[in-house]
Amino acid sequence: MSSNISVYVGLWVDHSQDAFDQATLTLPTRSANILISALALLVSLAGGATWRLFAYVLHQLRVRHPTQSNPFRQQVQTMLRNNGTPITALVDSVWMSLAWAQTPYATFRTLLPPALIAGLIVAGFGVFSVFVSTVATHSGDNINVLARPGPSCGGWDFNWTAVVFDQNIPVSFEAARAKVDDAQSARTYATWFYSMGRHPLAETSTIFPVSRLPYNVTKEQCPFGGRCLSNDTSTTQTTIVFDTGVLDSHTHLGINAAPRDRSSVRHRMSCSPIDISDMVDPLGEEDGFIRFNISGFVNQSQPLTFPTDPEPLSAGYNTG
């Protein structure tokens, strides 16, 4: 069933399952409860209809029986004609067997077929009723959902109404606040998921198939022309390399696709602070800003400008 995340509502194919289990229907909780109630009612009606069909066949087979004048047999015929549900027929069969047990008219073969058929129908459709409840699942750990597509995936909301119509809120303030919110969310995510000793990953709630992607960390030769900076003086000019290995689009990324349409991806990243002190030309401080010329490092003629006393909203954050 659906949860509080943005999921696709309707019928879809879950390629993580096999054969007929791939057909999946995702509904809001209210609609799902209505569907379960309708299925339970349908099972009940089907059980009654099945019994009436078998009762009619048994009744017609015994209409011209030579011992039709037997009062016990006539009462069984009446039960087959009038009982609309298998459970009432089963109860009546028990009471009739007790009532006629001491008489010469009662025979085992007369009451056994309808009682046996009624019992089988009650047991069979009782099992079907239990299966109806398994249509729904309420455990978040067992739910596979299909993310609902939309143009805003991966973006952040910007309150343009407040910027345009509320003259008291400058554009720079709104943009800076959005950046800080994004930075704080990223830092919270990093703090939680990468602090395994303090926060077990099993306690996190995520819609992704795995809580975090696997990766290996190694050290390699500096790829930045010998400019890497490192605190490890024993191995100078090295860089840290993060390698995820081969990731499966279905197993790791949760992209719902048939096996023939799945793909593999590998991300390898070298990370190191670099020394560009010989390529930076300080231009001095002016009006609370300090300017640097870095045209020797990148193809950029305009100098970089940094405030000497940055505002709290535009300040970055430290992941260390």
N, C-alpha and C positions, 0 to 999 in steps of 0.2 A: 504494500500500500504506500501511498505517498507520505512524505514527511515535510519538514519545514524547509527543505532545500528546493531549488528550481529544477524540477524533473519533468520529463515528458509524460503526459497523461494520455493513456489509450493503449491500444494493442501494439506490441512490438516483439521483435525476435531477440532473445538473449542467447548469443553465440557461446557463452560460457557453459551452457547446458548441452545435453545430448538429446537427439531425436525429438520426440513430442514435448519434452520439457522445455524446449526453446520458446514456445509460445508463452508470452507473458502479458498480463493485463495490469496496468497500474492505474489506480483510481484514488480519488480523495477519500478520506475516512468515511464521510457521510454516504457517498455513493457506494462504497464497498460494503457497508453494513446493509444497505438496501439490497445489493446483489446477493449477499449471503442469505438474507431472509427469503428472497425469492427462490434461491436454489433449494433451501430447506423445504419450502412449501411445494416446490416441484417434485422433490423426492417423495414427500408424503402423498401427493396426488398420484404419482406413478406407482407407488406401492398399492394403493387402493385399487387402481385400474388393473394392475396385474392380477390381484386376487379375484376381482370380478370376472376377468377373462377365464381363469382356471376354474372358478366356481361354476360358470356357465357350462364349460365343457364337461365337468363332472356331473352336473345336474342332468344334462342331456343324455349322457351315456347311461344313466340309471333310470331314465323315464320308463322304458319298456322292459325293465328287469322282471323276471318271473316272480320274484318275492317282493313285488312292489307293495303288496298289502301288509307287509311287516310294519307295525307302528314305529318301531325304532328307525327303520329305514326311511319312512315318511318324514319323521322329524329331522333326519339328516338332510333330506331333500329340501325341507323348509328352511333349514339353516343356510344351505347353499344358495337358495333363492333370495333370502332377505338380508343376510349379513353383508354390509358394504365394505368392511375393512377386514384385513387378515387377523388383526389382534382380537377383535370381537369374535371372529369365527374360532380362533384358537381357544379363547376363554370358554365359549359355549361348548366346544368339543370336550373340554375337561369336565365341565359340569354334567354334560350328558352321559359321559362314560361313568361317572360316579352314580348318577341317578339310575341308569339302566344296568348297572353291574350285576345285580342279583336277579335279573329277569332272564328268561330263555330267549328273548328277542335280540339281545345285544350280541354282536359278533365283532371280532377284532378287525376283520377286513372291511367292515362297513364304515367305520369311523376313522380308520388309520389314514387313508389317502387324503381326505380334506384336512385333517389335523396336521399331517406331515407337510403338505403344501403350504398351509397357512403359517406353520412354524418357520419353514425355509424363507418365505417371503418376509416375515417379520425380522428374522435374523439378517437376511441379505440387505434389505433396505435400511436396517438399523446401522449396518456398517457403512452404507453409502452416506447416511446422514452424518456420521463421524467424519468421513472424507470431505464433506462440504466445509467443515470448520478449518480444514487444512488449506483451503483456498487462500485464506488470509494469513498474513504473518505480521506480528507486532514487534519483533525483535530487530533492532537496527543493525545488528551484526549479520543478519541473514538476508538483508534486502539488497538486491542488485537493481539499480535504477539507471535509466537512460537520461543523461543530462539534456535539458530542453535547450535547443539552439536559440541564439538571439544575437543581435548586433552589438550588445553591450558586454559580451563576454570578455573578461580580462581588463576592463576599464574601470575608472573610478568616477563617481558622480561629481559634477561641478554645478554649483548653485548659481546658474546664470541669472535667474530671476532676482536673486538678492543683489547680484552685481549690477544689473542694469537698472532696476527700479528703486533700489535702496541706495541713495547717494552717500550714506554714511559708511558704507562698506567699500573700501577701495579694492580694485581688481588685484593688486599685488598682495593684499592681505588674504583674500579668498584663495588665490593660487598657492600662497605659502602655506596656508592651513591645510590645503589638500596634500601638499608634499609632505608635511609633517605627519599627517594621519597615515599616509602610505608608508613612511619610514618607521613609524611606531608599530604598525601592523607587521612589517617585515622583521623588525627586531624581536617582537613577541614570538613570532613563528620560529625564528632562528634560535632564540633562547630556549624554547620548549623542546624543539625537535633535536637539537644538537647537545643538550645537556642530559645525556642518557643516565648518568650516575645519580641525578637528582629527580628526574621526572621520567618514569617508565613510559615508553611509547604506547604500551597497551592501554593506557588510561586516556589517550587522546581520542577525539571523535572526528573522523574524517570520512568523506564519501569516496576516497580513492581506494583502489584495490590493495595498495600497500601503504603503510604509514610513512615510509621514506624510501627513496631510491638507493640502491646499493652503490658504493663507490670505494675505491682504494686510493690511498695517499702514498706517493713516492717522491723521492728527490731526484732531480736530474740536472744536467748542465744548463746553465743560464742561457736562454735563447735570445736575450736582449743585448747582445754585444758586450757581455761582461759588465753590465751595469746593475746587476741584481744586488740587493742589500740583504744581509742575513745576520741574525744574532749568533748563529753558530760559526764561531771562528775557525773550527776544525775543518769545515767543508765550505770554503768560500765560493762565491759565484755559482750558487745552486738555486734552483727554483722548486717550489712545491707543485706537484702535478696531481690533479684530481682526475680519476678515470672511472667512469661508471661501468665499463665493460658493455657487453651487448644487452640492450634493454628491449623487451618485447612490448609491442604496442598494446597488446591485450592484457598480459600479466602485470606489467608495471605501470602502464599509462591509463588503463581502463578504457581503451577505445574499443567499442563493441563492433566487431567485424568477424566475418567468417574466416576460418583458418587460411584459406587461399588469398585473402585480401589483407592479411596482417603484415606488418613490417617491423624491422629491427632498427634501432638507432643507438649510437654510441657517442657519448660526449666526453671529450678529453680537454682539460683546461690547465694551462700553466699560470701560476699566480706568484707574484713577487713584487715588492716595492723596488723601484729602480732609481738610480742616482742620475739626475739631470742637472746637477748644480752648475756644471760648466756650460750648459745651454740656456740658462735662465739669466736674464739681464734685469736687475731691479731698476725701476724708473722713478722710485721715490714715492712719498706719501702726499696726498692732496685731498683736502676736504673730507678727511676721515676715511679715505680709501688708499690702499697701496696697490701699485700697478707693477706688472711684470711683463717683459717682452720674451716670448718663448718661440719666436720665429725660427730659431735654430733647431728646435725640437720637432715642431709640427709646422705644416704649411699654413700658418695663420699670421697675417700681418697685424691684426688688431691686438693690442695688449690685453692681458687678463687683469681684471680689477676685483679686489677683495676688500670688504669693509674691515677696518681695524677693530671695530666693536660690533660684531654681527648681532642682529635682533634674534631673540629666542625662537621665533617662529621659523626663521630661515636657517637655523643651525642644523648641522648634520647630526648623525648619531654614530656612536662607536660600537662596533660588533665584538670587540675584544673583551 
